[in-house]
């Protein structure tokens, strides 16, 4: 990311001074976004089955939350001005939104989540709240006033369908104009209210809780644990209560379970699969008439290829993680596919060995990658 995007800071300066530390306001960071999406296009996105959309309506201190998809006719008939429409994951269907997400590739892909777009008429918003993850708020068309501050009091509004702060006093306020960007670290309170009809893009980041990681890692281990032997108690003694769970049995089982082991390799394998696993609503478009492998290889050499917008790809060493699966490869194909993971595309005339072509062809048939000539 260039200095103008970060308010004149280099990436290194931003990471050192602001990332997960304090907010940053960058005026004119994305001047090209003013005409990217308009209200009617956001309404069309909210009608899609493969995207998550929500409608937040406020009447005084009463809040209502509805989940989409929503018809354009329904949204056009809303009369209450204090409402906000949110659509998550638009980078999965709009190349321009994916390009916006790529502007934040100075943060590892393992931490990047998605792009959410919100539309609100004047006075609309979702209330004062805080997020447990970092967020960049980029203003598209229109203007929005943001009040921000540390959450001294985290009491939530009772009965609200959203986590809205009951008492929030912003320490600072700014009005964001088209192209302006506001970065907020985790747990920083913020309240955005539309000054005019406006569109805002939220670039969110993944921050799983320790509980979530622990539970999912144990699920991952269940298919990898191999413990030899059976439970034995050759020194069993008569106990006065046959229904009592004996301490000796507890100790024996604790010793058996204590033999469960994992290492950093297991953790890396788990993380690669976990972080690339598609969300439940994500759909991959398989080619209706896939090319034969030979024709596919020639098409790649002629025009190159790119990852599907819905594809998540990471790597570690010679292991490639693609949409929740892992593949250990030879050094040469691993280097080539690591390049694909970094750049989300391969140029024409890339020199591909047989193993790489076979792997790419599998992903092509699954809808994970797209030939540039076709996309």
C-alpha positions in Angstrom: 0.0 0.0 0.0 1.3 3.4 -0.9 1.9 6.3 1.5 -1.2 8.3 0.4 -3.4 5.3 1.3 -2.1 5.4 4.9 -2.2 9.1 5.5 1.4 9.6 4.5 2.8 6.7 6.5 4.7 3.8 5.2 3.4 0.3 5.9 6.1 -0.2 8.4 5.2 3.0 10.2 1.5 2.2 10.2 2.2 -1.3 11.6 4.5 0.1 14.3 2.4 3.0 15.4 -1.3 2.1 14.7 -1.9 -1.6 14.0 -3.9 -2.9 17.1 -2.8 0.2 19.0 -4.6 3.4 17.9 -6.9 4.7 15.2 -5.8 6.4 12.0 -7.7 8.8 9.8 -6.4 9.0 6.2 -8.1 11.6 4.0 -8.4 10.8 0.3 -7.0 7.3 0.6 -9.2 5.8 -2.1 -10.5 8.7 -4.3 -11.5 6.2 -7.0 -14.2 4.6 -4.9 -16.8 7.3 -5.1 -18.6 5.8 -8.1 -17.8 2.1 -7.4 -21.2 1.2 -6.2 -24.5 3.0 -6.0 -27.7 2.3 -4.0 -29.4 0.2 -6.7 -26.4 -2.0 -7.1 -26.2 -2.6 -3.3 -29.9 -3.5 -3.4 -29.1 -6.1 -6.2 -26.4 -7.6 -4.1 -28.7 -7.8 -1.1 -31.1 -9.9 -3.2 -28.4 -12.6 -3.8 -28.7 -16.0 -2.2 -24.9 -16.5 -2.1 -24.3 -13.4 0.0 -25.2 -12.6 3.6 -27.3 -9.4 4.0 -28.8 -7.7 6.9 -31.2 -4.8 7.4 -31.0 -2.7 10.6 -33.9 -0.4 11.3 -34.1 2.1 14.2 -37.2 3.7 15.7 -36.1 5.8 18.6 -34.4 3.5 21.1 -35.9 0.4 19.5 -33.9 -1.6 17.0 -35.0 -4.2 14.5 -32.7 -6.7 12.6 -33.8 -8.6 9.5 -31.8 -11.1 7.5 -31.8 -11.3 3.7 -32.0 -11.9 0.9 -34.2 -8.9 0.2 -36.0 -8.0 -3.0 -35.2 -4.7 -4.5 -38.9 -3.8 -4.4 -39.0 -4.4 -0.6 -36.0 -2.2 0.0 -37.3 0.5 -2.2 -40.5 0.7 -0.2 -38.8 1.3 3.2 -40.0 4.7 4.5 -38.2 5.0 7.8 -35.1 7.0 7.2 -33.1 5.6 10.1 -32.0 2.3 8.6 -28.9 0.6 7.2 -28.4 -2.2 4.7 -25.3 -4.4 5.1 -24.0 -7.0 2.6 -21.0 -9.2 3.5 -18.4 -10.8 1.3 -19.0 -8.7 -1.9 -15.4 -9.5 -2.8 -16.6 -13.0 -3.6 -18.8 -11.7 -6.5 -17.2 -8.4 -7.6 -13.7 -8.2 -9.0 -13.5 -4.5 -8.0 -14.2 -5.4 -4.4 -11.5 -8.1 -4.5 -9.1 -5.5 -5.9 -10.0 -3.3 -2.9 -9.3 -6.1 -0.5 -6.0 -6.7 -2.2 -5.0 -3.1 -1.4 -4.7 -4.4 2.2 -2.4 -7.3 1.3 0.3 -5.8 3.6 -1.6 -7.7 6.2 -1.2 -11.5 5.7 -4.1 -13.2 3.9 -4.4 -15.5 6.9 -5.8 -12.4 8.7 -7.9 -10.8 6.0 -11.6 -11.7 6.0 -13.8 -9.9 3.5 -15.3 -6.7 2.3 -18.7 -5.6 3.6 -20.7 -2.8 2.0 -23.3 -0.8 3.8 -25.9 1.7 2.4 -27.7 4.1 4.7 -29.9 7.1 4.0 -29.4 10.3 6.0 -29.6 9.5 9.7 -29.1 5.8 9.2 -26.6 3.6 11.1 -26.2 0.5 13.1 -25.6 2.1 16.5 -22.6 2.5 18.7 -20.6 -0.7 19.0 -17.2 -2.3 19.1 -15.7 -5.1 17.1 -13.3 -7.8 18.4 -11.2 -7.4 15.2 -9.4 -4.7 13.3 -11.4 -2.8 10.6 -10.7 -0.3 7.9 -13.8 1.9 7.1 -13.5 3.3 3.6 -16.1 5.9 2.5 -17.6 5.5 -1.0 -20.3 7.9 -2.1 -21.9 10.4 0.3 -20.7 11.4 3.8 -20.8 9.7 7.2 -20.0 11.0 10.6 -18.0 8.8 12.8 -17.7 9.2 16.6 -14.9 7.0 18.1 -13.5 6.4 21.5 -12.3 3.7 23.9 -15.1 1.6 25.5 -15.0 2.7 29.1 -18.4 1.2 29.7 -19.3 -2.0 27.8 -22.9 -2.3 29.0 -25.2 -3.2 26.1 -28.6 -2.0 25.2 -31.1 -4.5 26.6 -33.4 -6.2 24.2 -31.6 -5.0 21.1 -30.9 -7.6 18.4 -27.4 -6.2 18.0 -24.5 -5.6 20.4 -25.2 -1.8 20.8 -23.4 0.1 23.5 -25.9 1.5 26.0 -23.7 4.5 26.9 -21.1 5.7 24.5 -19.4 9.0 24.5 -17.1 9.5 21.6 -13.7 11.1 22.2 -13.4 12.3 18.6 -15.6 12.9 15.7 -14.9 13.1 11.9 -17.1 13.4 8.8 -15.7 11.1 6.2 -16.0 12.2 2.5 -15.7 10.0 -0.6 -12.3 8.2 -0.5 -11.5 8.9 3.1 -10.5 5.9 5.3 -10.6 5.3 9.1 -8.7 2.5 10.7 -9.9 1.2 14.1 -8.1 -1.4 16.3 -10.1 -4.1 18.1 -12.5 -3.2 20.9 -12.5 0.5 19.9 -16.0 2.0 20.2 -17.4 3.6 17.1 -20.8 5.0 15.9 -21.3 5.9 12.2 -24.3 8.0 11.1 -25.0 8.9 7.5 -25.0 12.6 6.9 -26.3 12.1 3.4 -27.3 8.9 1.5 -24.0 7.1 1.7 -22.1 3.9 1.0 -19.3 2.7 3.2 -16.9 -0.3 2.7 -15.7 -2.2 5.8 -12.5 -4.3 5.4 -12.6 -6.8 8.2 -10.0 -9.2 9.6 -10.2 -12.6 11.1 -9.6 -12.9 14.9 -10.8 -16.2 16.2 -11.2 -16.6 19.9 -9.0 -19.0 21.9 -12.1 -21.0 22.6 -13.0 -21.3 18.9 -9.4 -22.3 17.9 -9.2 -24.8 20.7 -12.5 -26.5 19.8 -11.7 -26.6 16.1 -8.2 -27.9 16.8 -9.6 -30.8 18.9 -12.0 -31.6 16.0 -9.0 -31.6 13.7 -7.0 -33.9 16.0 -9.8 -36.5 16.3 -8.9 -37.9 12.8 -5.2 -37.8 13.5 -4.9 -39.3 17.0 -3.5 -42.9 17.1 -3.3 -44.3 20.7 -2.2 -47.9 21.0 -3.5 -50.4 23.6 -6.7 -50.9 25.6 -7.8 -49.9 29.0 -6.6 -52.4 31.6 -6.8 -52.8 35.4 -5.0 -55.9 36.4 -4.7 -54.5 40.0 -8.4 -54.0 40.4 -9.5 -54.2 44.0 -12.9 -54.6 45.6 -14.6 -51.3 46.2 -17.5 -50.7 48.6 -19.7 -48.7 46.1 -20.0 -50.4 42.6 -21.5 -47.2 41.1 -18.6 -45.0 42.2 -16.2 -43.8 39.6 -12.9 -45.0 41.2 -9.9 -42.7 41.4 -7.6 -45.4 40.1 -9.6 -45.6 36.9 -9.6 -41.8 36.5 -5.8 -41.8 36.9 -5.3 -44.7 34.4 -7.4 -42.9 31.7 -5.7 -39.6 32.4 -2.3 -41.4 31.7 -3.7 -42.8 28.5 -5.0 -39.4 27.3 -1.7 -37.8 28.3 -0.1 -39.7 25.5 -1.9 -37.5 22.9 0.8 -35.4 21.2 0.9 -32.6 18.6 3.6 -30.3 17.3 3.9 -27.2 15.2 3.5 -29.1 12.0 0.1 -30.3 13.2 -0.9 -26.7 14.2 0.2 -25.4 10.8 -1.8 -28.0 9.0 -4.8 -27.2 11.1 -4.5 -23.5 10.6 -4.0 -23.7 6.8 -7.2 -25.8 6.4 -9.2 -23.8 9.0 -8.3 -20.4 7.6 -9.1 -21.4 4.0 -12.3 -23.3 4.7 -15.2 -21.7 2.7 -18.1 -20.1 4.6 -21.3 -22.1 4.5 -23.0 -19.9 1.9 -20.0 -19.8 -0.6 -20.7 -21.4 -4.0 -18.0 -22.4 -6.5 -19.0 -22.2 -10.2 -17.8 -25.4 -11.9 -17.2 -25.1 -15.6 -20.3 -26.4 -17.5 -18.1 -28.0 -20.2 -14.6 -28.3 -18.8 -11.7 -28.5 -21.3 -9.7 -31.7 -21.6 -6.4 -31.5 -19.7 -4.3 -30.9 -22.8 -6.5 -28.0 -23.9 -6.5 -26.6 -20.4 -2.7 -26.6 -20.3 -2.5 -24.8 -23.6 -5.1 -22.3 -22.5 -3.0 -21.6 -19.3 0.1 -21.1 -21.4 -1.8 -18.8 -23.8 -3.8 -16.6 -21.4 -2.9 -17.5 -17.8 -5.3 -18.1 -14.9 -6.6 -16.6 -11.7 -8.2 -17.7 -8.5 -12.0 -17.7 -8.4 -13.2 -14.7 -6.2 -14.5 -17.2 -3.6 -11.2 -19.1 -3.4 -9.0 -18.9 -0.3 -5.4 -20.1 -0.7 -2.4 -20.1 1.6 0.9 -22.0 1.8 3.6 -23.1 4.2 6.7 -24.6 2.9 5.8 -27.1 0.2 2.2 -27.5 1.5 -0.5 -25.7 -0.3 -3.9 -25.0 1.4 -6.8 -24.5 -0.9 -10.4 -24.0 0.3 -10.1 -26.2 3.4 -7.8 -28.9 1.9 -4.1 -29.4 2.1 -1.7 -30.8 -0.5 2.0 -31.6 0.0 3.9 -31.0 -3.3 7.4 -31.2 -4.7 9.6 -28.1 -4.4 9.1 -26.9 -8.0 5.3 -27.0 -8.1 5.1 -25.6 -4.6 7.1 -22.6 -5.7 4.8 -22.0 -8.6 1.6 -22.5 -6.6 2.9 -20.2 -3.8 3.2 -17.5 -6.5 -0.4 -18.2 -7.4 -1.4 -17.9 -3.7 0.5 -14.6 -3.3 -0.7 -12.9 -6.5 -4.0 -14.7 -7.0 -3.1 -15.2 -10.6 -0.5 -16.7 -12.9 0.6 -14.9 -16.1 0.6 -16.4 -19.6 3.6 -18.6 -20.6 4.3 -19.6 -17.0 6.4 -22.7 -17.2 4.4 -25.5 -15.5 5.6 -29.0 -14.8 3.3 -32.1 -15.1 2.5 -32.2 -11.3 1.5 -28.5 -11.3 -0.7 -28.9 -14.4 -2.5 -31.9 -12.8 -3.1 -30.0 -9.6 -4.3 -26.9 -11.4 -6.6 -29.0 -13.6 -8.3 -30.5 -10.5 -8.9 -27.1 -9.1 -10.2 -25.8 -12.5 -12.8 -28.6 -12.6 -13.8 -27.8 -9.0 -14.3 -24.2 -9.8 -11.5 -23.0 -7.6 -9.5 -21.3 -10.5 -10.6 -19.7 -13.7 -8.9 -19.4 -17.0 -8.3 -15.7 -17.9 -9.6 -16.4 -21.4 -12.9 -17.5 -19.8 -13.1 -15.0 -17.0 
